[in-house]
Structure formats: structure tokens, C-alpha cells
Amino acid sequence: MLSQFKFDIWTCVGLVGQCIFASRFFVQWIASEKRGESYIPVAFWWMSLMGSIILAAYFIYRKDIVGIVGYVPNSFVYVRNLQLIRKRIQLQKGTVPAPPGGPPPVDASAL
């Protein structure tokens, strides 16, 4: 059965990307359990981004349009979430002026 699969360096790259991407759910689960509420730590977004980039490279190399469409656009969302988190932390530190209405609170220790 396993002999039917093509196993090369790109297969390893794809598996590493998939492991990183899948592991983000365990990170989120553990963080939520520690807090006693649903919580998405910053590490979740970094793992999402890294896993997506690695998987995108894998799918681009394999010329797999389904994988490319499934992972490339997500990276923009992950980058944007990281930008928003960074902005919120800067606002709380007072390094950026607050917008009208003020920013929502963030747990800077999670970074």
C-alpha cells in the first residue's frame, strides 16, 4: 500500500507543513483549557502562517491547484491577524494613538 505513494523530499516538506498546521489546534486547545474559556493564542496564528506557507510551497511544486487555492489565500488572513494583534499591543503600550472607541484588551503575556 505505501509503495503506491511517491516519497521524496517534497513529501517530507508537505508532511512537515501539515504537522505544523494541524498542531495549531492543540496549541489553541491547551491555551483555552488553561484559561478556562475559548482563547486563540498568538502562537496559533504563527503556526497557521508557517504551515500555510510550507504547504503552499508544496502544492505549488506539485502543481496542485486545489491545494494552492486552499492554502495561499489563508496566509493573508493570518498575516492580517498578526498585524492587528501587534497594533493592539502597541496601543496598550501607548506607542500608537488609540482609535475612537479604544482598542479591545489583549493578553500581552501570550506573545
HELIX and SHEET records of a PDB file:
HELIX    1   1 LEU A    2  GLN A    4  5                                   3    
HELIX    2   2 ILE A    9  ARG A   35  1                                  27    
HELIX    3   3 VAL A   42  ARG A   62  1                                  21    
HELIX    4   4 ILE A   65  LYS A   93  1                                  29    
HELIX    5   5 ALA A  108  ALA A  110  5                                   3    
END                                                                             
